[in-house]
Amino acid sequence: MKVLVIAPRTSGIGGIAYHTSKLIEHLRRKGNDVESISVENTPFLKIKGLMNPSFSLSSSAKVSILRLKGEKFDIVHAHNLPSALPMKLLNCKKVLTLHGVYSEQVSSLHGSFFGNLANKFEKKAIKWANAFTVVSKSTKEFYEKLGFNVTYIPNAIDLEDMPKEKITLYEDQVTYVGRLSYEKGVDLLVEVAKRLPKLNFVLIGDGPLYAKLVEASKGLSNVHLLGYKPREEALKYLAGSRVFILPSRSEGLSTSILEAMALRVPVVATNVGGNLELVQDEVTGLLAESNNVESMVKSIQKALEGSSTEVTQRAYELIVSTYSWKVVIESYLSLYKKLLCEKN
């Protein structure tokens, strides 16, 4: 089977980048011929607000050149809306995967005007695909209410990637790994840290809030911004932590939660989006109210005070049974084969 994967990123610590890189890797392990189009091999403008549109246009141009050269694919698999336009241009079976409710993400980052434009575009883009998949049950329910036929195939992790080495900088290390942006709620961790001065909060990642977080945490000796770290290194810090915290205001199905569970690190996450699919309060982790600093403080304290062995073991077993790439790749292959058996 010849597959073209189109995604904004296929490298880095971001959840979509990890998902697409692993999809490509496991498709190739299964003997498929896989090519990719992403910012790693396609020009784009490194300007806020123009990165995704410029990638969409340049990747569309790249697809047009491939068509002129006579390149043919059995499946094109596009990830998120910037990849939908180049997907549309190919004459083969089309799969579109959204990693969350895209229009809500745009609205959160850029305001309601652009969110409404994204909403109109995504409704068109979904119809261009032969199959529409999402990575969380909450996202599936959202789009089903709009009348779309949705296939749920969750985010996953590769257990072979989990490190044996741990990096513990502080005895009571609470770690966040991910994009430093508003929708992730990472700005709230400064306030959480003020209320828990005996704990050390290690923030790993980069993003638009980095400078604001540096400013806001001045004078706080228990907030440590480490910036971007390669995934392999970031996972070592996560493995060496007492608690993983994800304070999201909105969320798809977080790869970082999956990684923490695989490493048997207690998870504290807010009660939004795909977090509710993974974290059952006091069963596989602890839930806190979104946008509520006091609730996060209490959940972190509970995670540290209680016996977490049973909770982390249940979380690990959930990963093995449902959210590992050995399981998820078979779902994608089954979908591809089903599409190829259908008549055009």
Contacts in CASP RR format, 6 or more apart in sequence:
PFRMAT RR
TARGET T0000
AUTHOR 0000-0000-0000
METHOD contacts of the structure
MODEL  1
MKVLVIAPRTSGIGGIAYHTSKLIEHLRRKGNDVESISVENTPFLKIKGL
MNPSFSLSSSAKVSILRLKGEKFDIVHAHNLPSALPMKLLNCKKVLTLHG
VYSEQVSSLHGSFFGNLANKFEKKAIKWANAFTVVSKSTKEFYEKLGFNV
TYIPNAIDLEDMPKEKITLYEDQVTYVGRLSYEKGVDLLVEVAKRLPKLN
FVLIGDGPLYAKLVEASKGLSNVHLLGYKPREEALKYLAGSRVFILPSRS
EGLSTSILEAMALRVPVVATNVGGNLELVQDEVTGLLAESNNVESMVKSI
QKALEGSSTEVTQRAYELIVSTYSWKVVIESYLSLYKKLLCEKN
1 32 0 8 1.000
1 33 0 8 1.000
1 74 0 8 1.000
1 75 0 8 1.000
1 336 0 8 1.000
1 340 0 8 1.000
2 32 0 8 1.000
2 33 0 8 1.000
2 34 0 8 1.000
2 35 0 8 1.000
2 72 0 8 1.000
2 73 0 8 1.000
2 74 0 8 1.000
2 75 0 8 1.000
3 27 0 8 1.000
3 32 0 8 1.000
3 33 0 8 1.000
3 34 0 8 1.000
3 35 0 8 1.000
3 73 0 8 1.000
3 74 0 8 1.000
3 75 0 8 1.000
3 76 0 8 1.000
3 77 0 8 1.000
3 336 0 8 1.000
4 34 0 8 1.000
4 35 0 8 1.000
4 36 0 8 1.000
4 37 0 8 1.000
4 73 0 8 1.000
4 75 0 8 1.000
4 76 0 8 1.000
4 77 0 8 1.000
4 90 0 8 1.000
5 20 0 8 1.000
5 23 0 8 1.000
5 24 0 8 1.000
5 27 0 8 1.000
5 34 0 8 1.000
5 35 0 8 1.000
5 36 0 8 1.000
5 37 0 8 1.000
5 77 0 8 1.000
5 79 0 8 1.000
6 36 0 8 1.000
6 37 0 8 1.000
6 38 0 8 1.000
6 59 0 8 1.000
6 63 0 8 1.000
6 76 0 8 1.000
6 77 0 8 1.000
6 78 0 8 1.000
6 79 0 8 1.000
6 83 0 8 1.000
6 86 0 8 1.000
6 87 0 8 1.000
7 16 0 8 1.000
7 17 0 8 1.000
7 20 0 8 1.000
7 36 0 8 1.000
7 37 0 8 1.000
7 38 0 8 1.000
7 78 0 8 1.000
7 79 0 8 1.000
7 80 0 8 1.000
7 83 0 8 1.000
8 16 0 8 1.000
8 17 0 8 1.000
8 38 0 8 1.000
8 39 0 8 1.000
8 51 0 8 1.000
8 52 0 8 1.000
8 55 0 8 1.000
8 79 0 8 1.000
8 80 0 8 1.000
8 82 0 8 1.000
8 83 0 8 1.000
9 16 0 8 1.000
9 17 0 8 1.000
9 20 0 8 1.000
9 38 0 8 1.000
9 39 0 8 1.000
9 40 0 8 1.000
10 17 0 8 1.000
10 20 0 8 1.000
10 21 0 8 1.000
10 24 0 8 1.000
10 36 0 8 1.000
10 38 0 8 1.000
10 40 0 8 1.000
11 17 0 8 1.000
11 21 0 8 1.000
11 38 0 8 1.000
11 40 0 8 1.000
12 18 0 8 1.000
12 230 0 8 1.000
12 231 0 8 1.000
13 177 0 8 1.000
13 178 0 8 1.000
13 204 0 8 1.000
13 205 0 8 1.000
13 228 0 8 1.000
13 229 0 8 1.000
13 230 0 8 1.000
13 231 0 8 1.000
13 234 0 8 1.000
14 178 0 8 1.000
14 179 0 8 1.000
14 255 0 8 1.000
15 99 0 8 1.000
15 155 0 8 1.000
15 254 0 8 1.000
15 255 0 8 1.000
15 256 0 8 1.000
16 79 0 8 1.000
16 80 0 8 1.000
16 99 0 8 1.000
18 157 0 8 1.000
18 231 0 8 1.000
18 255 0 8 1.000
19 79 0 8 1.000
19 99 0 8 1.000
19 135 0 8 1.000
19 155 0 8 1.000
19 156 0 8 1.000
19 255 0 8 1.000
20 36 0 8 1.000
20 38 0 8 1.000
20 79 0 8 1.000
22 156 0 8 1.000
22 157 0 8 1.000
22 158 0 8 1.000
22 325 0 8 1.000
23 77 0 8 1.000
23 329 0 8 1.000
23 332 0 8 1.000
24 34 0 8 1.000
24 36 0 8 1.000
25 158 0 8 1.000
26 158 0 8 1.000
26 325 0 8 1.000
26 329 0 8 1.000
27 34 0 8 1.000
27 329 0 8 1.000
27 332 0 8 1.000
27 333 0 8 1.000
28 34 0 8 1.000
30 329 0 8 1.000
30 333 0 8 1.000
35 73 0 8 1.000
37 59 0 8 1.000
37 62 0 8 1.000
37 63 0 8 1.000
37 83 0 8 1.000
37 86 0 8 1.000
39 51 0 8 1.000
39 55 0 8 1.000
42 55 0 8 1.000
42 58 0 8 1.000
42 59 0 8 1.000
42 62 0 8 1.000
43 54 0 8 1.000
43 58 0 8 1.000
44 51 0 8 1.000
44 54 0 8 1.000
44 55 0 8 1.000
44 58 0 8 1.000
45 51 0 8 1.000
45 54 0 8 1.000
47 54 0 8 1.000
48 208 0 8 1.000
49 110 0 8 1.000
52 81 0 8 1.000
52 82 0 8 1.000
53 82 0 8 1.000
55 82 0 8 1.000
56 81 0 8 1.000
56 82 0 8 1.000
56 83 0 8 1.000
56 84 0 8 1.000
56 85 0 8 1.000
56 86 0 8 1.000
57 85 0 8 1.000
59 82 0 8 1.000
59 83 0 8 1.000
59 85 0 8 1.000
59 86 0 8 1.000
60 85 0 8 1.000
60 86 0 8 1.000
60 89 0 8 1.000
62 86 0 8 1.000
63 86 0 8 1.000
63 89 0 8 1.000
63 90 0 8 1.000
64 89 0 8 1.000
67 89 0 8 1.000
67 90 0 8 1.000
67 91 0 8 1.000
72 92 0 8 1.000
73 90 0 8 1.000
73 92 0 8 1.000
74 92 0 8 1.000
74 93 0 8 1.000
74 336 0 8 1.000
74 340 0 8 1.000
75 92 0 8 1.000
75 93 0 8 1.000
75 94 0 8 1.000
75 95 0 8 1.000
75 336 0 8 1.000
75 339 0 8 1.000
75 340 0 8 1.000
76 87 0 8 1.000
76 90 0 8 1.000
76 92 0 8 1.000
76 93 0 8 1.000
76 94 0 8 1.000
76 95 0 8 1.000
77 95 0 8 1.000
77 97 0 8 1.000
77 332 0 8 1.000
78 84 0 8 1.000
78 86 0 8 1.000
78 87 0 8 1.000
78 94 0 8 1.000
78 95 0 8 1.000
78 96 0 8 1.000
78 97 0 8 1.000
78 129 0 8 1.000
79 96 0 8 1.000
79 97 0 8 1.000
79 99 0 8 1.000
80 97 0 8 1.000
80 98 0 8 1.000
80 99 0 8 1.000
80 102 0 8 1.000
81 98 0 8 1.000
81 102 0 8 1.000
81 118 0 8 1.000
81 121 0 8 1.000
81 122 0 8 1.000
81 125 0 8 1.000
83 96 0 8 1.000
84 96 0 8 1.000
84 121 0 8 1.000
84 122 0 8 1.000
84 125 0 8 1.000
84 128 0 8 1.000
84 129 0 8 1.000
85 125 0 8 1.000
87 94 0 8 1.000
87 96 0 8 1.000
87 128 0 8 1.000
87 129 0 8 1.000
88 94 0 8 1.000
88 125 0 8 1.000
88 128 0 8 1.000
93 130 0 8 1.000
93 131 0 8 1.000
93 336 0 8 1.000
93 339 0 8 1.000
93 340 0 8 1.000
93 342 0 8 1.000
94 128 0 8 1.000
94 129 0 8 1.000
94 130 0 8 1.000
94 131 0 8 1.000
95 129 0 8 1.000
95 130 0 8 1.000
95 131 0 8 1.000
95 132 0 8 1.000
95 133 0 8 1.000
95 335 0 8 1.000
95 336 0 8 1.000
95 339 0 8 1.000
96 125 0 8 1.000
96 126 0 8 1.000
96 128 0 8 1.000
96 129 0 8 1.000
96 131 0 8 1.000
96 132 0 8 1.000
96 133 0 8 1.000
97 132 0 8 1.000
97 133 0 8 1.000
97 134 0 8 1.000
97 135 0 8 1.000
97 153 0 8 1.000
98 122 0 8 1.000
98 126 0 8 1.000
98 132 0 8 1.000
98 133 0 8 1.000
98 134 0 8 1.000
98 135 0 8 1.000
98 139 0 8 1.000
98 143 0 8 1.000
99 134 0 8 1.000
99 135 0 8 1.000
99 155 0 8 1.000
99 252 0 8 1.000
99 253 0 8 1.000
100 134 0 8 1.000
100 135 0 8 1.000
100 136 0 8 1.000
100 139 0 8 1.000
100 252 0 8 1.000
101 139 0 8 1.000
101 142 0 8 1.000
101 143 0 8 1.000
101 250 0 8 1.000
102 118 0 8 1.000
102 122 0 8 1.000
103 115 0 8 1.000
103 116 0 8 1.000
103 118 0 8 1.000
103 119 0 8 1.000
103 122 0 8 1.000
104 115 0 8 1.000
104 250 0 8 1.000
105 183 0 8 1.000
105 250 0 8 1.000
106 114 0 8 1.000
106 115 0 8 1.000
106 117 0 8 1.000
106 118 0 8 1.000
107 114 0 8 1.000
107 115 0 8 1.000
107 116 0 8 1.000
107 118 0 8 1.000
108 182 0 8 1.000
108 183 0 8 1.000
108 249 0 8 1.000
108 250 0 8 1.000
109 181 0 8 1.000
109 182 0 8 1.000
109 183 0 8 1.000
123 146 0 8 1.000
126 132 0 8 1.000
126 143 0 8 1.000
126 148 0 8 1.000
130 339 0 8 1.000
130 342 0 8 1.000
131 151 0 8 1.000
131 335 0 8 1.000
131 339 0 8 1.000
132 143 0 8 1.000
132 148 0 8 1.000
132 149 0 8 1.000
132 150 0 8 1.000
132 151 0 8 1.000
133 150 0 8 1.000
133 151 0 8 1.000
133 152 0 8 1.000
133 153 0 8 1.000
133 335 0 8 1.000
134 140 0 8 1.000
134 143 0 8 1.000
134 150 0 8 1.000
134 151 0 8 1.000
134 152 0 8 1.000
134 153 0 8 1.000
135 152 0 8 1.000
135 153 0 8 1.000
135 154 0 8 1.000
135 155 0 8 1.000
135 252 0 8 1.000
135 253 0 8 1.000
136 152 0 8 1.000
136 154 0 8 1.000
136 155 0 8 1.000
136 252 0 8 1.000
136 253 0 8 1.000
136 273 0 8 1.000
136 274 0 8 1.000
136 277 0 8 1.000
137 152 0 8 1.000
137 274 0 8 1.000
137 277 0 8 1.000
138 252 0 8 1.000
138 273 0 8 1.000
138 274 0 8 1.000
138 276 0 8 1.000
138 277 0 8 1.000
139 252 0 8 1.000
139 273 0 8 1.000
139 274 0 8 1.000
140 150 0 8 1.000
140 152 0 8 1.000
143 150 0 8 1.000
144 150 0 8 1.000
151 335 0 8 1.000
153 328 0 8 1.000
153 331 0 8 1.000
153 332 0 8 1.000
153 335 0 8 1.000
154 253 0 8 1.000
154 277 0 8 1.000
154 322 0 8 1.000
154 323 0 8 1.000
154 328 0 8 1.000
155 252 0 8 1.000
155 253 0 8 1.000
155 254 0 8 1.000
155 255 0 8 1.000
155 258 0 8 1.000
155 323 0 8 1.000
155 328 0 8 1.000
156 258 0 8 1.000
156 323 0 8 1.000
156 324 0 8 1.000
156 325 0 8 1.000
156 327 0 8 1.000
156 328 0 8 1.000
156 329 0 8 1.000
157 255 0 8 1.000
157 258 0 8 1.000
157 259 0 8 1.000
157 262 0 8 1.000
157 319 0 8 1.000
157 323 0 8 1.000
157 324 0 8 1.000
157 325 0 8 1.000
158 324 0 8 1.000
158 325 0 8 1.000
159 262 0 8 1.000
159 319 0 8 1.000
159 320 0 8 1.000
159 324 0 8 1.000
161 231 0 8 1.000
161 232 0 8 1.000
161 235 0 8 1.000
162 235 0 8 1.000
162 239 0 8 1.000
162 259 0 8 1.000
162 262 0 8 1.000
162 263 0 8 1.000
163 232 0 8 1.000
163 235 0 8 1.000
163 236 0 8 1.000
163 239 0 8 1.000
165 236 0 8 1.000
165 239 0 8 1.000
166 236 0 8 1.000
166 239 0 8 1.000
166 240 0 8 1.000
167 233 0 8 1.000
167 236 0 8 1.000
167 237 0 8 1.000
167 239 0 8 1.000
167 240 0 8 1.000
168 240 0 8 1.000
168 241 0 8 1.000
169 200 0 8 1.000
169 202 0 8 1.000
169 224 0 8 1.000
169 237 0 8 1.000
170 200 0 8 1.000
170 202 0 8 1.000
170 224 0 8 1.000
171 200 0 8 1.000
172 198 0 8 1.000
172 199 0 8 1.000
172 200 0 8 1.000
172 242 0 8 1.000
172 304 0 8 1.000
173 199 0 8 1.000
173 200 0 8 1.000
173 202 0 8 1.000
173 237 0 8 1.000
173 240 0 8 1.000
173 241 0 8 1.000
173 242 0 8 1.000
174 196 0 8 1.000
174 199 0 8 1.000
174 200 0 8 1.000
174 201 0 8 1.000
174 202 0 8 1.000
174 241 0 8 1.000
174 242 0 8 1.000
174 243 0 8 1.000
174 244 0 8 1.000
174 245 0 8 1.000
174 300 0 8 1.000
175 201 0 8 1.000
175 202 0 8 1.000
175 203 0 8 1.000
175 204 0 8 1.000
175 237 0 8 1.000
175 238 0 8 1.000
175 240 0 8 1.000
175 241 0 8 1.000
175 243 0 8 1.000
175 244 0 8 1.000
175 245 0 8 1.000
175 265 0 8 1.000
176 186 0 8 1.000
176 189 0 8 1.000
176 201 0 8 1.000
176 202 0 8 1.000
176 203 0 8 1.000
176 204 0 8 1.000
176 244 0 8 1.000
176 245 0 8 1.000
176 246 0 8 1.000
176 247 0 8 1.000
177 204 0 8 1.000
177 205 0 8 1.000
177 234 0 8 1.000
177 235 0 8 1.000
177 237 0 8 1.000
177 238 0 8 1.000
177 244 0 8 1.000
177 256 0 8 1.000
177 259 0 8 1.000
178 184 0 8 1.000
178 186 0 8 1.000
178 204 0 8 1.000
178 205 0 8 1.000
178 256 0 8 1.000
179 186 0 8 1.000
179 205 0 8 1.000
179 206 0 8 1.000
179 207 0 8 1.000
180 186 0 8 1.000
180 203 0 8 1.000
180 205 0 8 1.000
180 206 0 8 1.000
180 207 0 8 1.000
180 208 0 8 1.000
180 209 0 8 1.000
180 210 0 8 1.000
180 213 0 8 1.000
181 207 0 8 1.000
181 208 0 8 1.000
181 209 0 8 1.000
182 208 0 8 1.000
182 209 0 8 1.000
182 249 0 8 1.000
183 248 0 8 1.000
183 249 0 8 1.000
183 250 0 8 1.000
183 251 0 8 1.000
184 246 0 8 1.000
184 247 0 8 1.000
184 248 0 8 1.000
184 249 0 8 1.000
184 251 0 8 1.000
185 247 0 8 1.000
185 248 0 8 1.000
185 249 0 8 1.000
185 291 0 8 1.000
186 203 0 8 1.000
186 209 0 8 1.000
186 213 0 8 1.000
186 247 0 8 1.000
187 209 0 8 1.000
187 212 0 8 1.000
187 213 0 8 1.000
187 216 0 8 1.000
188 247 0 8 1.000
188 291 0 8 1.000
188 293 0 8 1.000
188 296 0 8 1.000
189 201 0 8 1.000
189 203 0 8 1.000
189 223 0 8 1.000
189 245 0 8 1.000
189 247 0 8 1.000
190 213 0 8 1.000
190 216 0 8 1.000
190 217 0 8 1.000
190 220 0 8 1.000
190 223 0 8 1.000
191 293 0 8 1.000
192 201 0 8 1.000
192 245 0 8 1.000
192 247 0 8 1.000
192 293 0 8 1.000
192 296 0 8 1.000
192 297 0 8 1.000
192 300 0 8 1.000
193 199 0 8 1.000
193 201 0 8 1.000
193 217 0 8 1.000
193 220 0 8 1.000
193 222 0 8 1.000
193 223 0 8 1.000
194 220 0 8 1.000
195 293 0 8 1.000
195 294 0 8 1.000
195 297 0 8 1.000
196 222 0 8 1.000
196 297 0 8 1.000
196 300 0 8 1.000
196 301 0 8 1.000
197 222 0 8 1.000
198 222 0 8 1.000
199 222 0 8 1.000
199 300 0 8 1.000
199 304 0 8 1.000
200 222 0 8 1.000
200 224 0 8 1.000
201 222 0 8 1.000
201 223 0 8 1.000
201 224 0 8 1.000
201 245 0 8 1.000
202 224 0 8 1.000
202 226 0 8 1.000
202 237 0 8 1.000
202 241 0 8 1.000
203 213 0 8 1.000
203 223 0 8 1.000
203 224 0 8 1.000
203 225 0 8 1.000
203 226 0 8 1.000
203 227 0 8 1.000
204 226 0 8 1.000
204 227 0 8 1.000
204 228 0 8 1.000
204 229 0 8 1.000
204 234 0 8 1.000
204 237 0 8 1.000
204 238 0 8 1.000
205 226 0 8 1.000
205 227 0 8 1.000
205 228 0 8 1.000
205 229 0 8 1.000
205 234 0 8 1.000
206 227 0 8 1.000
206 228 0 8 1.000
210 225 0 8 1.000
210 227 0 8 1.000
213 223 0 8 1.000
213 225 0 8 1.000
214 225 0 8 1.000
217 223 0 8 1.000
217 225 0 8 1.000
226 237 0 8 1.000
229 237 0 8 1.000
235 259 0 8 1.000
235 263 0 8 1.000
238 244 0 8 1.000
238 256 0 8 1.000
238 259 0 8 1.000
238 260 0 8 1.000
238 263 0 8 1.000
238 265 0 8 1.000
239 263 0 8 1.000
239 265 0 8 1.000
240 265 0 8 1.000
241 265 0 8 1.000
242 265 0 8 1.000
242 266 0 8 1.000
242 303 0 8 1.000
242 304 0 8 1.000
243 265 0 8 1.000
243 266 0 8 1.000
243 267 0 8 1.000
243 268 0 8 1.000
243 300 0 8 1.000
243 303 0 8 1.000
243 304 0 8 1.000
244 256 0 8 1.000
244 257 0 8 1.000
244 260 0 8 1.000
244 265 0 8 1.000
244 266 0 8 1.000
244 267 0 8 1.000
244 268 0 8 1.000
245 268 0 8 1.000
245 269 0 8 1.000
245 296 0 8 1.000
245 300 0 8 1.000
246 254 0 8 1.000
246 256 0 8 1.000
246 257 0 8 1.000
246 267 0 8 1.000
246 268 0 8 1.000
246 269 0 8 1.000
246 270 0 8 1.000
246 275 0 8 1.000
247 270 0 8 1.000
247 288 0 8 1.000
247 290 0 8 1.000
247 296 0 8 1.000
248 254 0 8 1.000
248 269 0 8 1.000
248 270 0 8 1.000
248 272 0 8 1.000
248 275 0 8 1.000
248 290 0 8 1.000
249 270 0 8 1.000
249 272 0 8 1.000
249 290 0 8 1.000
249 291 0 8 1.000
250 272 0 8 1.000
250 273 0 8 1.000
251 269 0 8 1.000
251 270 0 8 1.000
251 272 0 8 1.000
251 273 0 8 1.000
251 274 0 8 1.000
251 275 0 8 1.000
252 273 0 8 1.000
252 274 0 8 1.000
252 275 0 8 1.000
253 274 0 8 1.000
253 277 0 8 1.000
253 278 0 8 1.000
254 269 0 8 1.000
254 274 0 8 1.000
254 275 0 8 1.000
254 278 0 8 1.000
257 267 0 8 1.000
257 269 0 8 1.000
257 275 0 8 1.000
257 278 0 8 1.000
257 279 0 8 1.000
258 278 0 8 1.000
258 319 0 8 1.000
258 323 0 8 1.000
260 266 0 8 1.000
260 267 0 8 1.000
261 267 0 8 1.000
261 278 0 8 1.000
261 284 0 8 1.000
261 312 0 8 1.000
261 315 0 8 1.000
261 316 0 8 1.000
261 318 0 8 1.000
261 319 0 8 1.000
262 316 0 8 1.000
262 319 0 8 1.000
264 312 0 8 1.000
264 313 0 8 1.000
264 315 0 8 1.000
264 316 0 8 1.000
265 312 0 8 1.000
266 285 0 8 1.000
266 286 0 8 1.000
266 303 0 8 1.000
266 308 0 8 1.000
266 311 0 8 1.000
266 312 0 8 1.000
267 278 0 8 1.000
267 279 0 8 1.000
267 284 0 8 1.000
267 285 0 8 1.000
267 286 0 8 1.000
267 315 0 8 1.000
268 285 0 8 1.000
268 286 0 8 1.000
268 287 0 8 1.000
268 288 0 8 1.000
268 296 0 8 1.000
268 299 0 8 1.000
268 300 0 8 1.000
268 303 0 8 1.000
269 275 0 8 1.000
269 278 0 8 1.000
269 279 0 8 1.000
269 285 0 8 1.000
269 286 0 8 1.000
269 287 0 8 1.000
269 288 0 8 1.000
270 287 0 8 1.000
270 288 0 8 1.000
270 289 0 8 1.000
270 290 0 8 1.000
270 291 0 8 1.000
270 296 0 8 1.000
271 287 0 8 1.000
271 288 0 8 1.000
271 289 0 8 1.000
271 290 0 8 1.000
272 290 0 8 1.000
275 287 0 8 1.000
276 287 0 8 1.000
278 284 0 8 1.000
278 318 0 8 1.000
278 323 0 8 1.000
279 285 0 8 1.000
279 286 0 8 1.000
279 287 0 8 1.000
281 287 0 8 1.000
282 311 0 8 1.000
283 311 0 8 1.000
283 314 0 8 1.000
284 311 0 8 1.000
284 314 0 8 1.000
284 315 0 8 1.000
284 318 0 8 1.000
285 303 0 8 1.000
285 311 0 8 1.000
285 315 0 8 1.000
286 299 0 8 1.000
286 300 0 8 1.000
286 302 0 8 1.000
286 303 0 8 1.000
287 299 0 8 1.000
288 295 0 8 1.000
288 296 0 8 1.000
288 298 0 8 1.000
288 299 0 8 1.000
289 295 0 8 1.000
289 296 0 8 1.000
321 327 0 8 1.000
END
